[in-house]
Every structure is written in C-alpha cells, then in structure tokens.
C-alpha cells in the first residue's frame, strides 16, 4: 500500500503549500472520473493523507513511522513555528478535511470552522464519527438516518415556507370569501330595492287607472 506521500505524488520534504496543491489536484482528478467508477476508497485515503501531512505534529509522528529521518522531521516542524511542548510525543488528534473548503477540523467536531458546513455526525449506536455522505457506521454497521444539521435546517426552512404559503393562501381565501359575501349582500339589497320599486310602480299604475275609470 502506498504511503501518504506517494498517494499525493510528493516528496517527504514537500511544504504545506505543495501538500495542499497536490491534494486539490489529486482530488479533482479522482472526482472527475465517472460516477460508476468513482474510487470512494481512494478519496477517503486521499483525505486522510492530507489531514495527516498538513498538520505538523501528525506529520512528524507519521514520518517517524516511515523512518524518514531527523532532518526531514525538523523541516516539517519548522514550517509552522510551534511551542517546544507541542513536539512532545502524544497521541495525535485525528483530523478530517472539510470537503467544501479543505480546512481541517478535529474528528469530534461536526461543523467546519471555515465554511460552517457539517463534516461528520455521530453513530447513534457506538458514537463513531461518520463522515457526511455515508449511511452506515464503519464500526458497528448501524444505519445512520439523515438527521444532520444542514438537512434539519433545510427541513425547518421548508416547513416555515409551507406554513407561510398556507397562511397566505388562507388570507387570499378569506379575502375572496368576504368579497363573495359582499357581492351577495349587494345583490340582495339591489334586487330587493328593484322589486320594491316595481311593486310601487304597479300600485301607482293601478291607482291611476282607477282614478281615470271614475
């Protein structure tokens, strides 16, 4: 299996800018392939490689596993000045690259600090972080329902829009109903007055005829 440098076609002495450029180039190349043959596993390996190599502390620990040498390790650590205490051997915090803006977040974080979009969600069964787009937990094979923050926000926005449309429709219906009632009342009054005038004219005509006959 190729190491992280080989996955990105980089030398162990590559700078952070070169790592980011190679990551974006390789990801664009893989994403450009057809959907039927899209190498999802390679994309995951590429994300992991970028997350490790772009972080100085994790890269130093990874270089030690590859026995690259103290010189390369020193070069990696001096690219971003860090306090001396950071170099002490510790269990590195796993990182996940945001698929939207390539910023790094700890795996426990679910929201990208750069673009504000959700990166992962916890498995309801075992708590394993599941990357967005995956529907099955890789640890316990639990099906993960679509309850992430973005979809929840979209659902709320859709519900609010539907409620607003219902209120507007109800308002239009009430307006039309009031207009219909007004037209009906006007018609009743109009025909009532017309009938009264007709009857008055008929009565007036009868009185005239009676008087003329006398």
Secondary structure by P-SEA (a helix, b strand, c coil): cccccccccccccccaaaaaaaaaaaaaaaaacccccccaaaaaaaaaaaaaaacaaaaaaaaaaacccaaaaaaaaacccccccccccccccccccccccccccccccccccccccccbbbccccccccccccccccccccccccccaaaaaaaaaaaaaaaaaaaaaaaaaaaaaaaaaaaaaaaaaaaaaaaaaaaaaaaaaaaaaaaaac
